């Protein structure tokens, strides 16, 4: 669609750049800018320049655009020049590097806009923003012939009186610094004549106290970059400019920017001499770790890390010990990002061979207790967990803490305490990962001893401590994933014995452990797992989970199986597609989906063939497999599944409800993760999806339980999934959804359905009220009755607490939708809705709930 628009509209718009009437010309500029923005939004993240793609078509027009824009830059009217720079700005954003062959022709326009006495501040700002963007998005060598012509007006603009022009000029200077010396060697261009003019212009602004905050911050950032890039040519000037940057660290307004500037200087490959200010900088930064400003503490941790890496030999051990004390107070699960940065800094301190042994001792005494408390947190994950693992490894490497003492501390932290009770499952997983990293850091002998100790716990029949066995299995899995454990005879049999445990968490941990041990040596353990799945019917579900661990890990690590292994796995999985157990089918589907990420060319055709299988469970399983293969990140399967996805999603009209629900779930996942896969199919899919939201009498059955009868609605899960899918489509594909055809009768029916269906319907109604108010307003009267019925519903006298709580949640959900409806302009024209609001205001209980929801 957009490609066709470019072919037809783009050349015509460019031709109209030469309109004589200024207002008409500005309208043309604005229309063209909007077209460029649409291109940017549609092709965001795409790097392809396929013939006839919007970006390719736009690139063909660049010479014509530049020629026309250059003509506009020679015009006398300021408004036209501003519009011309706005077009160039947007062009560079959408097509970086598109002006490489045209820079020379644009320089005179930039120079004139910045130097001409008739130029306004607005024109200078637009010209500077364009200059900054073009410098940042093109190769430095493109600009080298024009640096002299470009630098002079930019440096003059740094001295401008209007702060916005000055600030933008300083930002351009930052890009200019990178362009003038793109590498430390400086080959191919003599940058030295430009060093001191740039330095003098920035230093003038840096030392001037009476100026806007934005200018101060830009001057500090620019000076940091300048010192980092040209420090070897500014040795005489460093004793003058570095103390000024330190002084700016003392000012509350500029300290954050100054801290970041020192981080840039510290990471310079030039090893800038900071001896005149280093002690003062470290003292200031250490004090900042106690400040309430979170952004300042984050930046401080990063800067300290860079300074210690570069100048550790010049920082005294006493300063290190003070830093460690401050770091210990930052380690908690209340701020995991800060915790990760603090732990990374601890690792840097311990890794510094130049530091005294007291540093490792201080970390062990001050930080280790905090780390052992943190590891018990159920919130620990991601970067913080990785940093904690590295911290324990660093403790072993630093030789200040014995491996045995650390291992004992980690295993002891899994013991339940009288105050808090048992340790959370997530905490046990974190402990297991840290134990694994610790073992690998300690070497083969310690690792082997630990594995033997863990297997002894599993062998010990007298051990009635399920928590101990649970942790042992998790630890074996984590170690096995990172290291081949085949030297430990029959370890797989020892683990599989735990499948007999009466505790579900032990069986699950054993399944996880077996799968991860197999990852460490696929050639030995994968055939064992496949053989066990075929021969152990009672353990099949757990063994399939072990296989899933293997496949998921291979998928995450972008590793590939041997062809023979893939064939064996696929044969086994396809044989289990028709299992009567839904849990087994779901695991099979996930395994197939994850293998599809590794071997898409083999899997997609194999899955497609089975969409016509006579067995409904097989059809449902392959569709769910596709659901698991559609992940948020770009994958090689995307281009293979794109032309085939309709074969799977069109099973939404299958005669079996399990298959229809699988297709709805796959559509929902695609709409959430990769909406472009399904947008073209939506005109055909949406009516079929809406049909799944209707109560179907043939799916309602009565079960005779002797003294009483029980009604079972087999279509409930399908209706719930369908409405949840619509909710997802409203977020990702709103332009494809016609709300008027959906609200009545489908949404109206859902608002009067079962509790599980009403909840997503309330959410959908709230979104439609915000995004498509006119469509909702047109049918508002028909929506009032089901909402009124919901908020007035009273549970039975003998209802259990769970039923009462569910009803309360449903009422709040309905009131949240009503609050969204009440925000629609013109809603008061509906007499029924007015009556509904009156009913709510009359009931003190409802009004109180409504009021609290409205203020959320």
C-alpha positions in Angstrom: 0.0 0.0 0.0 2.7 2.5 1.0 4.9 1.4 -1.9 2.1 2.3 -4.3 1.6 5.6 -2.5 5.3 6.4 -3.1 5.2 5.5 -6.8 2.2 7.8 -7.3 2.5 10.6 -4.7 6.2 11.1 -4.0 7.3 12.5 -7.4 4.3 14.8 -7.5 5.0 16.2 -4.0 8.7 16.8 -4.9 7.7 18.6 -8.0 5.5 20.9 -5.9 8.4 22.0 -3.7 8.8 24.8 -6.2 5.4 26.3 -5.5 5.6 30.1 -5.5 2.9 30.6 -2.8 4.6 30.2 0.5 1.7 28.8 2.5 1.0 26.2 -0.3 4.7 25.3 -0.3 4.6 24.8 3.5 1.6 22.5 3.2 3.5 20.5 0.6 6.5 20.2 3.0 4.3 19.1 5.8 2.5 16.5 3.7 5.9 15.1 2.5 7.2 15.0 6.1 4.1 13.1 7.2 4.8 10.6 4.3 8.4 10.2 5.5 7.2 9.6 9.1 4.7 6.9 7.9 7.6 5.2 6.1 9.7 5.4 9.3 6.9 3.8 11.4 6.0 1.1 8.9 9.7 0.1 8.2 11.0 0.5 11.8 13.7 -2.0 12.5 13.9 -3.1 8.9 17.2 -2.9 7.1 16.1 -4.4 3.8 16.2 -2.3 0.6 14.2 -4.7 -1.6 13.2 -3.3 -4.9 9.8 -1.6 -4.7 10.0 -1.4 -0.9 9.0 2.1 0.4 12.6 2.8 1.6 14.1 1.7 -1.8 11.6 3.8 -3.7 12.4 6.8 -1.4 16.1 6.3 -2.0 15.6 6.6 -5.8 14.1 10.0 -5.2 16.9 11.4 -3.0 18.9 13.2 -5.7 15.7 14.9 -6.9 14.8 15.9 -3.3 18.2 17.3 -2.6 18.2 19.3 -5.8 14.8 20.8 -5.0 15.7 21.5 -1.4 18.9 23.2 -2.3 16.8 25.5 -4.5 14.6 26.3 -1.5 17.6 27.0 0.8 18.6 29.8 -1.7 15.2 31.4 -1.3 15.0 34.6 0.7 12.1 33.7 2.9 13.0 32.3 6.3 9.8 30.2 6.5 10.8 28.3 3.3 14.3 27.6 4.6 13.0 26.3 7.9 10.6 24.0 6.0 13.4 22.8 3.8 15.6 21.8 6.8 12.6 20.1 8.4 12.2 17.9 5.3 16.0 17.1 5.3 15.8 16.2 9.0 13.0 13.7 8.6 14.7 12.3 5.5 17.9 11.5 7.4 15.9 9.9 10.2 14.1 7.6 7.8 17.1 6.9 5.5 20.4 7.2 7.4 23.4 7.6 5.1 21.2 8.6 2.2 23.0 12.0 1.7 26.6 10.7 1.5 26.8 11.8 -2.2 25.2 15.1 -1.6 26.9 16.6 1.5 29.0 19.0 -0.6 25.9 20.6 -2.2 24.2 21.1 1.2 27.1 22.7 3.1 26.6 26.1 1.6 23.0 26.1 2.7 23.9 25.2 6.3 26.7 27.8 6.3 24.4 30.5 5.1 21.6 29.6 7.5 24.1 29.9 10.5 26.1 32.9 9.3 23.5 35.1 7.5 22.6 38.2 9.6 19.0 37.9 8.5 18.7 34.3 9.9 16.3 33.9 12.8 16.9 31.7 15.8 14.4 29.2 14.6 16.2 28.8 11.3 19.6 28.4 13.1 18.1 25.7 15.4 16.6 23.7 12.5 19.9 23.9 10.5 21.9 22.8 13.6 19.5 19.9 14.3 19.8 18.7 10.7 23.6 19.1 10.9 23.8 17.0 14.1 21.6 14.3 12.6 23.5 14.1 9.4 26.9 14.0 11.2 25.6 11.2 13.4 24.1 9.1 10.6 26.9 9.2 8.0 30.5 7.9 7.7 33.0 10.5 9.1 35.1 10.4 5.9 32.1 11.9 4.0 32.6 15.2 5.9 36.3 15.5 6.0 36.6 17.7 2.8 34.1 20.1 4.3 35.2 20.3 8.0 36.7 23.8 7.6 33.6 25.2 6.0 31.3 23.5 8.5 33.2 24.0 11.8 33.5 27.8 11.5 29.8 28.7 11.6 29.0 26.0 14.2 31.6 27.3 16.6 30.3 30.8 16.0 26.8 29.5 16.9 28.2 28.3 20.2 28.8 31.9 21.1 25.2 32.9 20.3 23.1 34.8 23.0 19.9 32.7 22.6 20.4 29.6 24.8 18.5 27.2 22.5 20.9 28.0 19.6 23.9 27.6 21.9 22.8 24.3 23.3 22.1 22.8 19.9 25.4 24.2 18.6 27.2 22.4 21.5 25.5 19.2 20.6 26.7 19.6 17.0 30.2 20.2 18.4 30.0 16.8 20.1 29.2 15.1 16.8 31.9 17.2 15.1 34.5 15.9 17.6 33.6 12.3 16.7 33.8 13.1 12.9 37.1 14.9 13.1 38.8 12.0 14.9 36.8 8.9 14.3 39.7 6.7 15.5 42.5 7.2 17.9 45.1 6.7 15.2 43.6 9.6 13.3 44.7 8.1 9.9 43.5 9.9 6.7 42.7 13.3 8.2 44.7 16.0 10.0 42.4 16.8 12.9 45.0 18.9 14.9 44.1 22.4 13.5 40.6 22.0 14.8 41.4 20.8 18.4 42.1 24.2 20.0 39.3 26.2 18.2 36.7 23.7 19.4 38.3 23.5 22.9 38.3 27.3 23.2 34.6 27.6 22.1 33.5 25.0 24.6 35.7 26.2 27.5 34.2 29.7 27.2 30.8 28.2 27.7 31.9 25.8 30.4 33.4 28.5 32.6 30.5 31.0 32.1 28.3 30.7 35.2 25.5 33.0 34.1 23.7 30.8 31.5 20.8 28.4 31.1 21.0 24.9 32.6 20.6 23.3 29.2 23.7 25.2 27.9 25.7 24.2 31.1 24.8 20.5 30.6 25.7 20.5 26.9 29.0 22.3 27.6 29.9 19.7 30.3 29.0 16.7 28.0 30.9 18.2 25.1 34.0 18.9 27.2 34.0 15.4 28.5 33.8 14.0 24.9 36.5 16.5 23.7 38.9 15.5 26.5 38.2 11.8 25.8 38.9 12.2 22.1 41.7 14.9 22.0 43.3 14.5 25.5 46.7 13.7 24.0 46.7 17.1 22.2 45.4 19.0 25.2 47.9 18.0 27.9 48.7 21.7 28.7 45.0 22.5 29.0 43.9 19.6 31.2 45.0 21.2 34.5 42.7 24.1 33.6 39.6 22.3 32.3 39.4 19.2 34.6 39.0 21.2 37.8 36.1 23.1 36.2 34.4 19.7 35.5 35.1 18.7 39.2 33.6 22.0 40.3 30.4 21.2 38.3 30.1 18.0 40.2 29.6 20.1 43.3 26.6 21.9 41.8 23.3 20.0 42.4 22.0 21.1 39.0 25.0 20.0 36.9 26.5 17.1 39.0 24.7 14.3 37.1 26.0 15.5 33.7 29.5 16.0 35.2 29.5 12.4 36.5 28.6 11.1 33.1 31.4 13.3 31.5 34.0 11.7 33.8 32.7 8.2 32.7 33.4 9.2 29.1 36.9 10.4 29.9 37.7 7.3 32.0 36.8 5.0 29.1 39.0 6.9 26.6 41.7 4.7 25.0 44.1 7.7 25.4 44.5 7.0 29.1 44.0 10.7 30.0 46.1 11.9 32.9 43.6 12.6 35.7 46.1 12.8 38.5 45.3 16.5 39.3 41.7 15.7 40.1 41.4 11.9 40.6 41.4 11.8 44.4 38.8 14.6 44.6 36.6 12.9 41.9 36.6 9.6 43.8 35.7 11.3 47.1 32.8 13.2 45.4 31.5 10.0 43.7 31.6 8.0 46.9 29.6 10.7 48.6 27.0 10.6 45.8 26.3 6.9 46.6 24.5 8.1 49.7 22.3 10.6 47.8 18.5 10.0 47.3 18.7 10.9 43.6 18.4 7.4 41.9 19.7 8.6 38.5 22.8 10.1 40.2 23.6 6.9 42.1 23.2 4.9 38.9 25.5 7.1 36.9 28.0 7.2 39.9 28.3 3.4 40.0 29.0 3.3 36.2 31.6 6.1 36.5 33.3 4.5 39.5 33.5 1.2 37.6 35.2 2.9 34.6 37.6 4.9 36.8 38.7 1.8 38.8 39.3 -0.2 35.6 41.4 2.6 34.1 43.1 4.2 37.2 42.9 1.4 39.9 46.6 1.6 40.6 46.3 5.3 41.5 43.4 4.9 43.9 44.3 4.1 47.5 42.9 1.0 49.3 41.3 3.2 52.0 39.1 4.8 49.2 38.2 1.3 48.0 37.1 0.3 51.5 34.9 3.4 51.9 33.3 2.6 48.5 32.6 -1.0 49.6 30.8 0.1 52.7 28.6 2.4 50.6 28.0 -0.4 48.1 26.7 -2.8 50.7 23.8 -0.5 51.5 22.7 -0.5 47.8 22.2 -4.3 47.6 18.6 -5.3 48.1 15.6 -6.5 46.1 13.9 -3.1 46.4 16.0 -1.8 43.4 17.4 -4.7 41.3 19.0 -2.5 38.7 20.9 -0.6 41.3 21.8 -3.9 42.9 23.2 -5.2 39.6 25.4 -2.1 39.2 26.7 -2.3 42.8 27.6 -6.0 42.4 29.3 -5.3 39.1 31.4 -2.7 40.8 32.3 -5.2 43.6 33.4 -7.6 40.9 35.6 -4.9 39.3 37.2 -4.1 42.7 38.0 -7.8 43.4 39.3 -8.4 39.9 41.8 -5.5 40.2 45.1 -7.3 40.8 46.6 -4.0 41.9 44.3 -3.7 44.9 45.4 -4.8 48.4 44.1 -8.0 49.9 42.0 -5.9 52.3 39.6 -5.1 49.5 38.6 -8.7 49.1 38.3 -9.0 52.9 36.1 -5.9 53.0 33.8 -7.3 50.3 33.5 -10.6 52.1 32.7 -8.9 55.4 30.4 -6.1 54.2 28.8 -7.2 50.8 28.6 -11.0 51.1 26.0 -11.0 54.0 23.8 -8.7 51.8 24.3 -11.0 48.8 23.2 -14.0 50.8 20.1 -12.1 51.9 19.4 -11.0 48.4 19.6 -14.6 47.0 16.6 -15.6 49.1 14.4 -13.0 47.3 11.7 -14.3 45.0 12.1 -11.1 43.0 15.7 -11.7 41.9 16.0 -12.1 38.2 17.7 -10.9 35.0 20.7 -8.6 35.2 20.8 -8.6 39.0 20.9 -12.4 39.1 23.7 -12.5 36.5 25.6 -9.9 38.5 25.2 -12.0 41.7 26.5 -15.1 39.9 29.5 -13.2 38.7 30.0 -11.8 42.3 30.2 -15.3 43.8 32.6 -16.4 41.0 34.8 -13.3 41.7 34.9 -14.1 45.4 36.4 -17.5 44.6 38.8 -16.0 42.0 40.0 -13.4 44.5 41.3 -16.2 46.8 40.0 -14.3 49.8 37.1 -16.6 50.4 37.2 -20.4 50.5 35.0 -22.3 48.1 33.8 -24.7 50.8 32.7 -21.8 53.1 30.9 -20.1 50.2 29.2 -23.3 49.1 28.0 -24.0 52.6 26.7 -20.4 52.9 24.7 -20.8 49.7 23.3 -24.2 50.6 22.4 -22.9 54.1 20.5 -20.0 52.6 18.0 -22.5 51.2 17.1 -23.8 54.7 13.7 -22.5 55.9 13.8 -20.1 58.8 11.4 -20.0 61.7 10.5 -16.4 60.9 9.8 -16.5 57.2 9.1 -20.2 56.7 10.2 -22.0 53.5 12.3 -20.5 50.7 10.4 -19.5 47.5 10.9 -21.7 44.4 12.4 -18.7 42.5 15.0 -18.3 45.3 15.9 -22.0 45.1 16.5 -21.6 41.3 18.7 -18.5 42.0 20.7 -20.4 44.7 21.2 -23.4 42.3 22.5 -21.1 39.5 25.0 -19.4 41.9 26.1 -22.8 43.1 26.8 -23.9 39.5 28.8 -20.8 38.7 30.7 -21.2 41.9 31.6 -24.8 41.1 32.9 -23.8 37.6 34.9 -21.0 39.0 36.6 -23.3 41.6 37.8 -25.8 39.0 37.2 -29.4 38.1 38.1 -31.0 41.4 35.8 -28.9 43.5 33.1 -29.3 40.9 33.4 -33.0 40.9 33.3 -33.2 44.7 30.2 -31.0 44.8 28.4 -33.2 42.2 29.2 -36.3 44.3 27.9 -34.6 47.4 24.6 -33.7 45.6 24.1 -37.2 44.2 24.7 -38.6 47.6 21.8 -36.5 48.9 19.6 -38.0 46.2 20.8 -41.6 46.9 20.2 -41.3 50.6 16.8 -43.0 51.2 16.8 -41.9 54.8 16.8 -38.3 53.8 13.3 -37.0 54.4 14.2 -33.4 53.8 12.4 -32.7 50.5 13.8 -29.1 50.3 17.3 -30.5 50.4 16.6 -33.0 47.6 14.8 -30.3 45.6 17.8 -28.0 45.8 20.2 -30.8 45.0 18.3 -31.6 41.8 18.2 -28.0 40.7 22.0 -27.6 41.4 22.8 -30.7 39.4 20.7 -29.4 36.5 22.5 -26.0 36.5 25.9 -27.6 36.8 25.1 -30.1 34.1 23.9 -27.4 31.7 27.3 -25.7 32.0 29.6 -28.8 32.2 29.6 -32.3 30.9 28.8 -34.7 33.9 29.2 -37.9 32.0 32.3 -38.8 34.1 29.8 -39.3 37.0 28.6 -42.9 36.3 24.8 -43.4 36.1 24.0 -39.8 37.1 21.0 -39.9 34.8 19.6 -43.0 36.6 20.1 -41.4 40.0 18.1 -38.3 38.8 15.3 -40.3 37.2 14.8 -42.2 40.5 13.4 -38.9 41.9 10.5 -39.2 39.4 9.0 -41.7 42.0 8.9 -39.0 44.7 5.5 -38.3 46.3 6.3 -34.5 46.1 5.4 -32.7 42.8 8.2 -30.1 43.2 10.8 -32.9 43.5 9.5 -34.6 40.3 9.5 -31.3 38.4 13.0 -30.5 39.6 14.2 -34.0 38.6 12.7 -33.5 35.1 14.5 -30.1 34.9 17.8 -31.6 36.1 17.7 -34.5 33.6 17.0 -32.1 30.7 19.8 -29.7 31.7 22.3 -32.5 32.3 21.5 -33.7 28.8 22.4 -30.3 27.4 26.0 -30.8 28.7 26.4 -33.9 26.7 23.7 -34.4 24.0 25.3 -37.4 22.3 25.1 -39.4 25.6 22.0 -38.3 27.3 19.6 -37.3 24.5 19.2 -40.9 23.3 18.6 -42.0 26.9 15.7 -39.5 27.3 14.2 -40.5 23.9 14.4 -44.2 24.8 12.8 -43.6 28.2 9.9 -41.6 26.7 9.1 -44.6 24.4 9.4 -47.2 27.2 8.2 -45.5 30.4 4.5 -44.6 30.0 4.0 -43.6 33.6 7.0 -41.2 33.5 6.2 -39.9 30.0 5.0 -36.4 31.0 8.1 -35.7 33.1 10.4 -37.1 30.5 8.8 -34.9 27.8 9.5 -31.9 30.1 13.2 -33.0 30.2 13.2 -33.1 26.4 11.6 -29.6 26.4 14.5 -28.3 28.5 17.0 -29.6 26.0 15.1 -28.1 23.0 14.5 -24.7 24.7 18.1 -24.5 25.7 19.3 -25.3 22.2 16.8 -22.7 20.8 18.0 -20.0 23.2 21.7 -20.8 22.6 21.1 -20.8 18.8 22.6 -24.3 18.7 21.6 -27.0 16.2 20.9 -30.7 16.7 22.5 -33.4 14.5 20.1 -34.3 11.6 19.7 -37.9 13.0 18.7 -36.4 16.4 16.1 -34.1 14.9 14.5 -37.0 13.0 14.3 -39.1 16.1 12.8 -36.2 18.2 10.3 -35.3 15.5 9.1 -38.9 15.1 8.7 -39.3 18.8 6.9 -35.9 19.2 4.5 -36.5 16.3 3.6 -39.9 17.8 2.5 -38.2 21.0 0.4 -35.5 19.3 -2.8 -37.6 19.8 -2.2 -38.2 23.5 -5.4 -38.1 25.6 -3.6 -36.0 28.2 -3.8 -32.3 27.5 -0.6 -31.7 29.5 1.4 -34.1 27.3 0.0 -32.5 24.1 1.0 -29.0 25.3 4.5 -30.1 26.1 4.8 -31.8 22.7 3.5 -28.6 21.0 6.0 -26.4 22.9 8.8 -28.8 21.9 7.8 -28.7 18.2 7.5 -24.9 18.3 11.0 -24.5 19.8 12.5 -26.9 17.3 10.8 -24.9 14.5 12.9 -21.9 15.7 16.1 -24.0 15.2 15.1 -25.9 12.0 12.3 -23.8 10.4 12.8 -25.1 6.8 12.2 -28.7 8.1 9.5 -28.1 10.7 7.1 -25.7 9.0 6.3 -28.1 6.1 6.0 -31.0 8.5 3.6 -29.0 10.7 1.6 -27.8 7.7 1.0 -31.4 6.4 -0.5 -32.3 9.7 -3.1 -29.5 9.6 -5.2 -31.9 7.5 -4.7 -34.9 9.8 -8.0 -36.8 10.5 -7.0 -36.7 14.3 -8.3 -33.5 15.9 -5.7 -33.5 18.7 -2.9 -33.6 16.1 -4.4 -30.6 14.2 -4.7 -28.7 17.6 -1.1 -29.7 18.6 0.5 -28.4 15.4 -1.4 -25.1 15.6 -0.2 -24.6 19.2 3.3 -25.5 18.0 3.1 -22.6 15.6 2.0 -20.4 18.5 5.2 -21.3 20.4 7.3 -20.5 17.3 6.0 -16.9 17.1 8.3 -15.0 19.5 8.9 -11.3 19.9 12.5 -11.2 18.6 13.2 -11.6 14.9 13.9 -15.2 13.9 14.7 -17.0 10.7 11.4 -18.8 10.8 9.5 -15.5 10.2 10.0 -15.4 6.4 9.3 -19.2 6.1 6.1 -19.1 8.1 4.7 -15.9 6.6 3.3 -17.5 3.4 2.1 -20.6 5.3 0.5 -19.1 8.4 -3.0 -19.0 6.9 -3.0 -22.8 6.7 -2.8 -22.9 10.5 -5.0 -19.9 11.5 -7.8 -20.9 9.1 -8.4 -23.9 11.4 -10.4 -21.5 13.4 -13.3 -22.8 11.3 -12.5 -26.5 12.2 -15.4 -28.6 13.4 -13.5 -29.5 16.6 -13.6 -27.0 19.5 -10.0 -27.9 20.7 -8.6 -27.1 17.2 -10.6 -23.8 17.0 -9.3 -22.7 20.4 -5.7 -23.6 19.4 -6.1 -21.4 16.3 -7.5 -18.5 18.4 -4.6 -18.8 20.8 -2.1 -18.8 17.9 -3.8 -15.8 16.3 -3.6 -14.0 19.6 0.1 -14.7 20.0 0.8 -13.6 16.4 -1.2 -10.4 17.0 0.9 -9.6 20.1 4.4 -10.6 19.0 4.4 -10.2 15.2 1.2 -8.4 13.9 2.6 -8.0 10.4 2.3 -11.8 10.0 -1.5 -11.7 10.2 -2.6 -8.2 9.2 -3.4 -9.3 5.6 -5.5 -12.2 6.8 -7.7 -10.3 9.2 -10.5 -9.4 6.8 -11.2 -13.1 6.5 -10.2 -14.1 10.0 -12.2 -11.5 12.0 -15.7 -12.8 11.2 -14.6 -16.3 12.1 -13.0 -15.1 15.3 -16.2 -13.1 16.3 -18.2 -16.3 15.7 -16.2 -18.0 18.4 -17.5 -15.5 21.0 -21.1 -16.7 20.7 -22.6 -19.1 23.2 -23.2 -22.4 21.3 -26.0 -24.6 22.7 -24.5 -27.7 21.2 -21.4 -27.3 23.5 -23.5 -27.1 26.6 -24.3 -30.5 28.3 -25.9 -31.7 31.5 -24.0 -34.2 33.7 -26.1 -36.3 35.9 -24.4 -36.7 39.3 -27.2 -38.7 41.0 -28.8 -36.4 43.6 -28.2 -33.3 41.4 -27.4 -32.3 37.9 -24.4 -30.2 36.8 -24.3 -28.1 33.6 -21.0 -28.1 31.8 -20.2 -25.4 29.1 -17.5 -26.9 26.9 -17.4 -23.6 24.8 -16.5 -21.4 27.7 -12.7 -21.6 27.3 -13.0 -21.0 23.6 -15.2 -17.8 24.1 -12.8 -16.5 26.7 -9.8 -17.1 24.4 -11.7 -15.4 21.5 -12.4 -12.2 23.5 -8.9 -12.1 24.8 -7.7 -12.3 21.2 -9.9 -9.4 20.2 -8.4 -7.4 23.2 -4.9 -8.1 21.8 -6.0 -7.1 18.3 -7.3 -3.7 19.6 -3.7 -3.0 20.8 -1.8 -4.1 17.7 -4.2 -4.1 14.7 -6.8 -1.5 15.6 -6.8 -0.1 12.0 -8.0 -3.6 10.8 -10.9 -3.9 13.3 -14.3 -2.4 12.6 -15.7 -1.8 16.1 -19.2 -1.1 14.9 -19.6 -4.7 13.6 -18.2 -6.2 16.8 -19.9 -4.3 19.6 -23.4 -5.5 18.7 -24.0 -8.4 19.0 -20.7 -10.0 20.0 -19.4 -7.7 22.8 -23.0 -7.1 24.1 -23.4 -10.9 24.4 -20.0 -11.3 26.2 -21.0 -8.6 28.8 -23.9 -10.9 29.8 -21.9 -14.1 29.7 -20.0 -16.1 32.4 -17.6 -14.4 34.8 -14.5 -15.6 32.9 -15.9 -14.0 29.7 -17.1 -10.8 31.3 -13.7 -9.8 32.6 -12.0 -9.5 29.1 -15.2 -7.9 27.7 -15.0 -5.1 30.3 -11.4 -4.5 29.3 -12.3 -4.5 25.6 -15.1 -2.0 26.3 -12.7 0.3 28.2 -10.3 0.3 25.3 -13.0 0.9 22.7 -14.3 3.8 24.8 -10.9 5.4 24.7 -9.9 4.5 21.1 -13.2 4.5 19.2 -15.6 6.6 21.3 -18.1 7.4 18.4 -18.7 3.7 17.7 -19.4 3.0 21.4 -21.6 6.1 21.7 -23.8 4.9 18.8 -24.8 1.7 20.7 -24.3 2.9 24.3 -28.0 2.2 25.3 -27.7 -1.5 24.4 -24.7 -1.9 26.7 -26.2 -0.5 29.8 -28.4 -3.5 30.8 -25.7 -6.2 31.1 -23.5 -3.7 33.0 -26.3 -2.9 35.4 -27.0 -6.5 35.9 -23.3 -7.2 36.7 -22.9 -4.5 39.3 -26.2 -5.4 41.1 -25.5 -9.1 41.2 -25.4 -10.6 44.7 -23.9 -14.0 45.5 -26.0 -16.6 47.4 -26.1 -16.4 51.2 -24.1 -19.7 51.4 -21.5 -18.7 48.8 -17.9 -19.5 49.7 -15.3 -16.8 50.1 -13.8 -17.5 46.7 -17.2 -16.8 45.0 -17.6 -13.6 47.0 -14.1 -12.4 46.0 -14.7 -13.3 42.3 -17.9 -11.3 42.3 -16.2 -8.3 43.9 -13.5 -8.4 41.2 -16.2 -8.6 38.5 -18.1 -5.6 39.9 -14.8 -3.6 40.0 -14.1 -4.6 36.5 -17.5 -3.5 35.3 -17.2 -0.2 37.2 -13.8 0.4 35.5 -15.5 0.0 32.1 -18.3 2.3 33.2 -15.7 4.9 34.2 -14.3 4.7 30.7 -17.7 5.1 29.1 -18.4 8.1 31.4 -15.3 9.9 29.9 -16.8 9.8 26.4 -17.9 13.2 25.3 -21.7 13.1 24.6 -22.4 10.1 26.8 -24.9 12.2 28.8 -27.2 12.1 25.8 -28.0 8.5 26.6 -30.9 8.3 29.1 -30.2 4.7 29.9 -26.5 5.5 30.8 -27.7 8.5 32.9 -30.0 6.1 34.8 -27.0 3.7 35.3 -24.9 6.5 36.8 -27.8 7.5 39.1 -28.1 3.9 40.3 -24.4 3.9 41.1 -24.6 7.2 42.9 -27.6 6.0 45.0 -25.6 3.0 46.4 -23.0 4.2 48.8 -21.0 0.9 48.3 -21.0 1.1 44.5 -20.2 4.9 44.6 -17.3 4.4 46.9 -15.8 1.7 44.6 -16.5 3.7 41.5 -14.9 6.8 43.0 -11.7 4.8 44.0 -11.5 3.3 40.5 -11.9 6.7 38.8 -9.0 8.0 40.9 -6.7 5.1 40.2 
